[in-house]
Amino acid sequence: MIYYLSITVLIILPYLESVITSTFPHQFDKYSTHNVTVTEGQQAILPCHVESKREIMIIWMNPKKIMISERESRYIDDPRISVERPFVGDYNLHIRNVRYDDRGEYTCNSNKQPVESRRIRLIVKVPSKFVRDEQRDEVITREGTTVTLTCNATGIPTPNITWFRRLSKEEEHPEQVGTVGEVLIIYNISRHCGGMYECMAFNGVYPAISKTIKVEVQFKPEITIRNRRLGQNENKETMLECIVTASPQGDNYWKRGKNEISKNEYGYRVEVYPEDEYTISISLRILNVKNDDFGLYTCEAKNALGMSSDTMELYEYVEPTIPPTTTTAVTTKHKNYNHRPDKNRHYNKQNNLDTEEDSLEYVDDVDYRKALSQNPRTQVSGQIGTGEYGNTGDKVRHPLGILTLTLILLKLVN
């Protein structure tokens, strides 16, 4: 009796299940998300909601068509994966610490008739990260060469790489250089192109990453002497200055003739002051100038790329002497105008008029007196007015005659 009853129950159960399924149909939520995007390392939640009047069996399949779970039970050995049911009808698949290999299409299936599925695509973004390469963090090159900087980075999606240049690490706003890409080429590099180069990789997934490459441009020394001749008195202090531009800075020193002046030499002091990244000032201070100190001084600088030198002169300064003040008599020669009787005539074309101009010549006063004394017609005797020009009261036409008569009259009045 017992055996017959068991067989009857097994036959009736499938029939009842089909009746219940047809009486209470189920369907997936049409508003379920189709795509889920997460960043590598985060948690992904793949939602699956089924509208049903009864409990049904939900099976999750991974992109490789391997069954992950049935209801809340996990079928694969991956502790990162679980099925969570926060509400009735929810069968959400949770994937913690998502890996890039987890990407792909997942399906949420019901095992009842009619079979329904919900496909959900998992998109995994990978932040940018640099690939270990042979690019060093510091590049040393000579001026005039070509420098190639590389910055390899990976990520999903592929990151864009932008190059910037900083003159120093403390600079807040670097200058963008070159074009977007993994390689930056600097042709015919000069000393002004040195500094800190920064490549920044970003693919839309925060944070952006960056790497700094220091570029050092080397060149042989260059010397500038601003004052090639310097004068000073004996027993005074003086200073000679030399500007050295080089990369890297090497041996810098002053020479008196062929002898190098050491920094600790008695009576001298060598001082070095930085000017900028490549330039220094080398000063030679002579504490008490002696006669032997006058002469030529040479500033020399050398590094691994070459040597340079320049020369200046220190000479004895002599105070200028002021000559004594002397008084000299100044003799003034008067010039007289001798009136010529002839006249020059000029024709004015514009006004059709004739114009006359008296011609005057300069006659030296001394020569004129001599000629006047030799002419009996112009001599003045003791009596006034006996000359040719008339009596007293008549006008004497020559200026010297007027002056002579005036003096005689003044003498008589007194």
Legacy VTK file of the C-alpha trace (Angstrom):
# vtk DataFile Version 3.0
C-alpha trace
ASCII
DATASET POLYDATA
POINTS 414 float
0.000 0.000 0.000
2.712 2.429 0.885
4.554 1.914 -2.404
1.487 2.696 -4.520
0.939 5.926 -2.646
4.509 7.131 -3.287
4.209 6.523 -7.014
0.927 8.402 -7.158
2.441 11.467 -5.433
5.429 11.578 -7.820
3.083 11.476 -10.806
0.770 14.181 -9.482
3.513 16.754 -8.476
4.651 17.655 -11.998
1.059 18.089 -13.061
0.330 20.424 -10.148
3.471 22.470 -10.876
2.423 23.032 -14.481
-1.050 24.080 -13.359
0.335 26.579 -10.862
2.764 28.029 -13.440
0.008 28.569 -15.980
-2.270 30.027 -13.348
0.349 32.401 -11.929
2.598 33.520 -14.867
5.949 35.351 -14.159
7.906 37.934 -16.144
11.126 39.924 -15.844
10.979 43.585 -15.007
11.127 45.431 -18.292
12.871 48.347 -16.600
15.877 46.271 -15.545
19.246 47.781 -16.469
20.902 46.320 -19.558
24.418 47.751 -19.051
26.356 48.117 -15.842
29.642 50.066 -15.882
32.115 49.951 -13.011
35.776 50.684 -12.434
38.180 47.878 -11.774
38.395 47.198 -8.057
34.896 48.408 -7.274
31.736 46.351 -6.635
29.309 45.554 -9.450
25.613 44.883 -8.854
23.802 43.168 -11.724
20.062 43.542 -11.050
17.467 40.907 -11.891
13.845 41.402 -10.838
11.057 38.929 -11.605
7.382 39.704 -11.231
5.762 36.489 -10.000
3.002 35.382 -7.654
5.096 32.576 -6.352
8.658 31.605 -5.740
10.523 30.553 -8.852
14.045 29.334 -9.545
16.510 31.887 -10.990
19.827 30.814 -12.451
22.736 33.192 -13.209
25.134 32.368 -16.045
28.499 34.101 -16.599
29.880 35.262 -20.004
31.456 31.824 -20.483
28.013 30.176 -20.114
28.938 28.644 -16.785
26.223 28.517 -14.145
27.078 30.824 -11.282
24.158 30.306 -8.938
20.691 28.860 -8.403
18.438 31.007 -6.281
20.817 32.192 -3.490
23.176 29.240 -3.788
26.571 29.837 -5.449
27.813 27.102 -7.744
31.343 28.351 -8.441
34.239 28.713 -6.071
34.554 32.493 -6.078
33.899 34.230 -2.742
33.620 37.582 -4.503
30.245 36.558 -5.996
26.880 36.273 -4.233
23.135 36.598 -4.955
21.370 39.197 -2.833
17.594 39.555 -2.401
16.836 42.914 -0.810
13.178 42.752 -1.941
10.690 40.128 -3.099
11.395 39.225 -6.699
15.017 40.500 -6.573
17.842 38.168 -7.530
20.733 40.614 -7.799
24.198 39.311 -8.599
26.961 41.037 -6.568
30.581 40.927 -7.745
33.041 42.497 -5.319
36.509 43.745 -6.238
35.723 43.551 -9.933
38.476 42.489 -12.273
38.839 43.389 -15.898
38.355 39.698 -16.759
34.867 39.844 -15.222
33.591 41.937 -18.128
31.032 40.490 -20.543
27.368 39.499 -20.833
25.634 37.830 -17.866
22.186 36.187 -18.090
19.507 35.832 -15.469
17.314 32.795 -16.422
14.177 31.233 -15.029
13.965 27.443 -15.139
10.208 27.358 -15.656
8.075 27.312 -18.753
8.061 29.537 -20.626
11.782 30.196 -20.082
12.715 33.860 -19.907
16.116 35.538 -19.711
17.496 38.916 -18.859
20.843 39.833 -20.419
23.057 42.325 -18.588
26.404 43.520 -19.955
29.123 44.299 -17.434
31.550 46.991 -18.630
34.755 47.292 -16.621
36.883 50.430 -16.881
40.531 50.278 -15.912
42.284 53.412 -14.584
45.410 54.600 -16.330
48.693 53.149 -15.196
52.215 53.435 -16.516
53.972 50.529 -18.118
57.418 49.843 -16.808
59.798 50.825 -19.577
63.380 51.865 -20.138
62.645 55.586 -19.834
64.732 56.995 -17.009
63.559 59.687 -14.641
66.512 61.888 -15.637
67.960 62.583 -19.087
71.362 64.257 -19.514
72.237 65.491 -22.998
74.446 67.986 -24.811
73.208 71.184 -26.337
72.286 70.771 -30.014
71.276 67.108 -29.868
67.836 65.489 -30.319
66.058 64.181 -27.211
63.207 61.641 -27.214
60.992 61.256 -24.147
58.519 58.376 -23.860
55.610 57.806 -21.520
53.767 54.480 -21.944
50.454 54.030 -20.147
47.621 51.513 -20.346
43.985 51.654 -19.330
40.417 50.977 -20.463
39.603 53.038 -22.423
43.044 53.924 -23.819
44.349 57.003 -21.998
45.404 60.245 -23.665
48.894 61.452 -22.742
49.612 65.179 -22.498
53.053 66.752 -21.980
53.866 69.709 -19.761
57.088 71.527 -18.897
57.965 72.948 -15.504
60.962 75.153 -14.865
60.946 73.934 -11.264
59.028 71.500 -9.100
57.382 74.399 -7.259
55.834 75.905 -10.409
52.040 75.800 -10.086
51.030 76.329 -13.710
53.186 74.294 -16.094
53.311 75.053 -19.807
51.845 72.504 -22.210
54.326 71.438 -24.880
54.256 69.208 -27.931
51.232 67.225 -29.035
49.130 64.547 -27.364
50.894 61.193 -27.544
53.267 58.806 -25.864
56.418 60.295 -27.441
57.825 63.831 -27.145
60.746 64.696 -29.454
62.877 67.812 -28.863
65.051 68.669 -31.864
68.290 70.680 -31.569
67.785 71.105 -27.844
69.180 74.241 -26.201
69.892 75.187 -22.613
66.557 77.004 -22.541
64.733 73.683 -23.112
65.988 72.074 -19.917
63.774 71.544 -16.897
61.120 69.168 -15.598
58.907 67.470 -18.196
55.663 65.936 -16.950
53.502 63.464 -18.859
49.903 63.122 -17.691
47.747 60.100 -18.606
43.960 60.235 -18.285
41.187 58.091 -19.785
38.168 59.493 -18.002
38.641 57.250 -14.981
39.899 59.147 -11.977
42.470 59.745 -10.804
44.741 60.933 -13.598
48.349 59.862 -13.233
51.561 61.701 -14.079
55.274 61.077 -14.291
58.137 63.590 -14.241
61.316 63.380 -16.311
64.167 65.790 -15.603
66.071 67.002 -18.671
69.536 68.461 -18.068
71.222 70.212 -20.995
75.006 70.479 -20.771
77.344 72.891 -22.584
80.892 74.195 -22.201
81.617 77.330 -20.120
81.055 80.844 -21.419
82.774 83.802 -19.719
81.692 87.440 -19.625
83.792 90.272 -18.146
81.772 93.458 -17.924
84.682 95.817 -17.161
87.851 95.025 -19.092
89.871 97.909 -17.615
89.675 98.895 -13.972
91.667 101.684 -12.318
92.518 101.925 -8.615
94.964 103.699 -6.303
97.566 101.931 -4.276
96.665 100.916 -0.723
92.994 100.709 -1.647
90.639 97.723 -1.924
89.272 96.688 -5.308
87.253 93.858 -6.830
87.438 92.124 -10.212
84.276 90.378 -11.448
83.804 87.509 -13.902
80.495 85.914 -15.022
80.606 82.176 -15.855
77.742 80.380 -17.628
78.144 76.605 -17.857
76.394 73.270 -17.370
77.590 71.658 -15.294
79.732 74.124 -13.395
83.305 72.900 -13.151
86.603 74.442 -12.047
86.524 78.243 -11.977
89.482 80.415 -10.930
91.404 83.685 -11.420
94.985 83.878 -12.685
97.581 86.655 -12.315
99.753 86.173 -15.342
100.279 82.411 -15.449
99.790 81.817 -11.728
96.446 80.692 -10.352
95.168 82.650 -7.353
93.942 80.274 -4.673
90.912 81.065 -2.561
92.992 81.254 0.615
95.913 83.234 -0.804
97.062 86.083 1.435
95.772 89.485 0.389
93.123 88.037 -1.918
89.615 86.711 -1.499
87.707 84.706 -4.118
83.908 84.856 -3.736
81.272 82.941 -5.732
77.648 84.080 -6.040
74.874 82.221 -7.953
73.057 84.259 -10.601
70.605 81.725 -12.102
70.369 78.041 -13.001
73.459 78.062 -15.210
75.290 81.283 -14.225
77.566 82.231 -11.333
79.598 85.341 -10.524
83.249 84.896 -9.476
84.734 87.925 -7.727
88.423 88.459 -6.951
88.770 90.890 -4.067
92.219 92.494 -3.591
92.248 93.737 -0.018
95.181 96.178 -0.304
96.357 97.041 -3.800
100.145 97.210 -4.207
102.224 98.212 -7.172
102.829 94.555 -8.043
99.084 93.970 -8.281
98.695 96.109 -11.392
98.569 94.164 -14.635
96.502 91.560 -16.480
94.140 89.105 -14.772
92.565 86.076 -16.469
89.314 84.352 -15.515
89.192 80.680 -16.531
86.432 78.067 -16.353
86.363 74.457 -17.512
84.123 71.398 -17.346
83.942 68.041 -19.122
82.776 69.699 -22.357
85.501 72.343 -22.715
87.261 75.420 -21.348
86.888 79.178 -21.730
88.858 82.219 -20.515
88.900 86.004 -20.727
91.303 88.742 -19.563
91.010 92.181 -17.966
93.483 94.831 -16.822
93.948 96.460 -13.422
95.878 99.721 -13.801
97.007 102.433 -11.410
94.599 105.303 -11.211
96.262 108.753 -11.080
94.351 111.714 -9.720
94.084 114.429 -12.388
95.990 117.716 -11.584
94.328 121.108 -12.032
96.608 123.621 -13.908
97.262 127.076 -12.207
94.997 129.967 -13.192
96.732 132.732 -15.288
95.437 136.166 -16.459
96.003 137.101 -20.078
95.394 140.462 -21.696
92.870 140.467 -24.454
93.442 142.839 -27.369
90.445 143.712 -29.462
90.893 144.716 -33.045
88.209 146.934 -34.435
87.114 146.561 -37.983
85.864 149.468 -40.026
83.688 149.445 -42.998
85.153 151.249 -46.021
82.383 152.489 -48.225
82.951 151.776 -51.863
81.683 154.356 -54.312
80.632 151.725 -56.798
77.382 149.891 -56.399
76.249 146.481 -57.494
73.039 146.328 -59.386
70.693 143.339 -59.169
67.664 142.568 -61.264
64.613 141.147 -59.517
62.818 138.928 -62.031
59.750 138.544 -59.874
58.957 142.255 -59.581
60.806 143.516 -62.722
62.626 146.052 -60.543
66.254 147.136 -60.366
67.725 147.133 -56.859
70.971 148.609 -55.687
73.149 147.415 -52.823
76.182 149.148 -51.445
79.277 146.999 -51.467
81.103 147.075 -48.130
84.534 145.723 -47.366
86.269 145.225 -44.027
89.366 147.331 -43.463
91.664 146.628 -40.562
91.748 149.530 -38.071
95.546 149.617 -37.822
96.019 149.608 -41.584
93.411 152.290 -41.946
95.163 154.607 -39.473
98.435 154.159 -41.299
96.875 155.041 -44.627
95.085 157.996 -43.077
98.263 159.448 -41.603
99.992 159.297 -44.974
97.175 161.179 -46.765
97.657 164.973 -46.380
94.073 165.566 -47.294
92.820 163.833 -44.157
95.379 165.098 -41.613
94.103 167.354 -38.800
96.411 170.223 -37.678
96.309 172.384 -34.615
93.469 174.428 -36.117
90.167 172.756 -36.386
88.593 172.431 -39.772
91.594 173.119 -42.015
91.271 169.808 -43.811
89.504 169.060 -47.011
86.262 168.038 -45.297
85.461 171.635 -44.270
85.489 173.783 -41.171
84.437 173.034 -37.674
80.764 172.150 -37.672
80.911 170.369 -40.984
80.446 166.624 -40.705
83.556 164.535 -41.104
82.525 161.567 -43.146
84.982 159.007 -41.776
84.353 157.486 -38.309
87.982 158.016 -37.266
87.728 161.666 -38.135
84.620 162.028 -36.005
86.374 160.335 -33.070
89.477 162.589 -33.431
87.496 165.843 -33.587
85.376 164.784 -30.645
88.464 164.200 -28.490
89.934 167.612 -29.456
86.696 169.412 -28.605
86.463 167.687 -25.236
90.066 168.721 -24.503
89.329 172.376 -25.307
86.209 172.399 -23.166
88.067 171.080 -20.168
LINES 1 415
414 0 1 2 3 4 5 6 7 8 9 10 11 12 13 14 15 16 17 18 19 20 21 22 23 24 25 26 27 28 29 30 31 32 33 34 35 36 37 38 39 40 41 42 43 44 45 46 47 48 49 50 51 52 53 54 55 56 57 58 59 60 61 62 63 64 65 66 67 68 69 70 71 72 73 74 75 76 77 78 79 80 81 82 83 84 85 86 87 88 89 90 91 92 93 94 95 96 97 98 99 100 101 102 103 104 105 106 107 108 109 110 111 112 113 114 115 116 117 118 119 120 121 122 123 124 125 126 127 128 129 130 131 132 133 134 135 136 137 138 139 140 141 142 143 144 145 146 147 148 149 150 151 152 153 154 155 156 157 158 159 160 161 162 163 164 165 166 167 168 169 170 171 172 173 174 175 176 177 178 179 180 181 182 183 184 185 186 187 188 189 190 191 192 193 194 195 196 197 198 199 200 201 202 203 204 205 206 207 208 209 210 211 212 213 214 215 216 217 218 219 220 221 222 223 224 225 226 227 228 229 230 231 232 233 234 235 236 237 238 239 240 241 242 243 244 245 246 247 248 249 250 251 252 253 254 255 256 257 258 259 260 261 262 263 264 265 266 267 268 269 270 271 272 273 274 275 276 277 278 279 280 281 282 283 284 285 286 287 288 289 290 291 292 293 294 295 296 297 298 299 300 301 302 303 304 305 306 307 308 309 310 311 312 313 314 315 316 317 318 319 320 321 322 323 324 325 326 327 328 329 330 331 332 333 334 335 336 337 338 339 340 341 342 343 344 345 346 347 348 349 350 351 352 353 354 355 356 357 358 359 360 361 362 363 364 365 366 367 368 369 370 371 372 373 374 375 376 377 378 379 380 381 382 383 384 385 386 387 388 389 390 391 392 393 394 395 396 397 398 399 400 401 402 403 404 405 406 407 408 409 410 411 412 413
